[in-house]
Amino acid sequence: MAPEASGSDIDLMVTGDVGLADLPVALKPAENRLTGPVNAVVLTTEEAREKHRAKHHFLETVLKTKKPLVIGNKDELADVIGEQTGQATPDKPG
């Protein structure tokens, strides 16, 4: 199968207990398929919450922009940054 041309870099925000050193091996197949780099920003849960509380420009832009969530959903992202969505999820009553 031929690689898909992306036309631009892919920006990826990863939150949780992931080391930046762990990502190159995991991202290499995507970079090969997209024929371009995947630029990853890694934030621990606490860093994400601190940046959200401080209204950090990068994080606030990410939160306000339409984006695909590769793993997880908007409720889980809200939990990571310390917000409640008030909506029920299959594994949590709301």
Secondary structure as a PSIPRED ss2 file (coil, helix, strand):
# PSIPRED VFORMAT (PSIPRED V4.0)

   1 M C   1.000  0.000  0.000
   2 A C   1.000  0.000  0.000
   3 P C   1.000  0.000  0.000
   4 E C   1.000  0.000  0.000
   5 A C   1.000  0.000  0.000
   6 S C   1.000  0.000  0.000
   7 G C   1.000  0.000  0.000
   8 S C   1.000  0.000  0.000
   9 D C   1.000  0.000  0.000
  10 I E   0.000  0.000  1.000
  11 D E   0.000  0.000  1.000
  12 L E   0.000  0.000  1.000
  13 M E   0.000  0.000  1.000
  14 V E   0.000  0.000  1.000
  15 T E   0.000  0.000  1.000
  16 G C   1.000  0.000  0.000
  17 D C   1.000  0.000  0.000
  18 V C   1.000  0.000  0.000
  19 G C   1.000  0.000  0.000
  20 L H   0.000  1.000  0.000
  21 A H   0.000  1.000  0.000
  22 D H   0.000  1.000  0.000
  23 L H   0.000  1.000  0.000
  24 P H   0.000  1.000  0.000
  25 V H   0.000  1.000  0.000
  26 A H   0.000  1.000  0.000
  27 L H   0.000  1.000  0.000
  28 K H   0.000  1.000  0.000
  29 P H   0.000  1.000  0.000
  30 A H   0.000  1.000  0.000
  31 E H   0.000  1.000  0.000
  32 N H   0.000  1.000  0.000
  33 R H   0.000  1.000  0.000
  34 L H   0.000  1.000  0.000
  35 T C   1.000  0.000  0.000
  36 G C   1.000  0.000  0.000
  37 P C   1.000  0.000  0.000
  38 V E   0.000  0.000  1.000
  39 N E   0.000  0.000  1.000
  40 A E   0.000  0.000  1.000
  41 V E   0.000  0.000  1.000
  42 V E   0.000  0.000  1.000
  43 L E   0.000  0.000  1.000
  44 T C   1.000  0.000  0.000
  45 T H   0.000  1.000  0.000
  46 E H   0.000  1.000  0.000
  47 E H   0.000  1.000  0.000
  48 A H   0.000  1.000  0.000
  49 R H   0.000  1.000  0.000
  50 E H   0.000  1.000  0.000
  51 K H   0.000  1.000  0.000
  52 H H   0.000  1.000  0.000
  53 R H   0.000  1.000  0.000
  54 A C   1.000  0.000  0.000
  55 K C   1.000  0.000  0.000
  56 H C   1.000  0.000  0.000
  57 H H   0.000  1.000  0.000
  58 F H   0.000  1.000  0.000
  59 L H   0.000  1.000  0.000
  60 E H   0.000  1.000  0.000
  61 T H   0.000  1.000  0.000
  62 V H   0.000  1.000  0.000
  63 L H   0.000  1.000  0.000
  64 K H   0.000  1.000  0.000
  65 T C   1.000  0.000  0.000
  66 K C   1.000  0.000  0.000
  67 K C   1.000  0.000  0.000
  68 P C   1.000  0.000  0.000
  69 L C   1.000  0.000  0.000
  70 V C   1.000  0.000  0.000
  71 I C   1.000  0.000  0.000
  72 G C   1.000  0.000  0.000
  73 N C   1.000  0.000  0.000
  74 K H   0.000  1.000  0.000
  75 D H   0.000  1.000  0.000
  76 E H   0.000  1.000  0.000
  77 L H   0.000  1.000  0.000
  78 A H   0.000  1.000  0.000
  79 D H   0.000  1.000  0.000
  80 V H   0.000  1.000  0.000
  81 I H   0.000  1.000  0.000
  82 G C   1.000  0.000  0.000
  83 E C   1.000  0.000  0.000
  84 Q C   1.000  0.000  0.000
  85 T C   1.000  0.000  0.000
  86 G C   1.000  0.000  0.000
  87 Q C   1.000  0.000  0.000
  88 A C   1.000  0.000  0.000
  89 T E   0.000  0.000  1.000
  90 P C   1.000  0.000  0.000
  91 D C   1.000  0.000  0.000
  92 K E   0.000  0.000  1.000
  93 P C   1.000  0.000  0.000
  94 G C   1.000  0.000  0.000
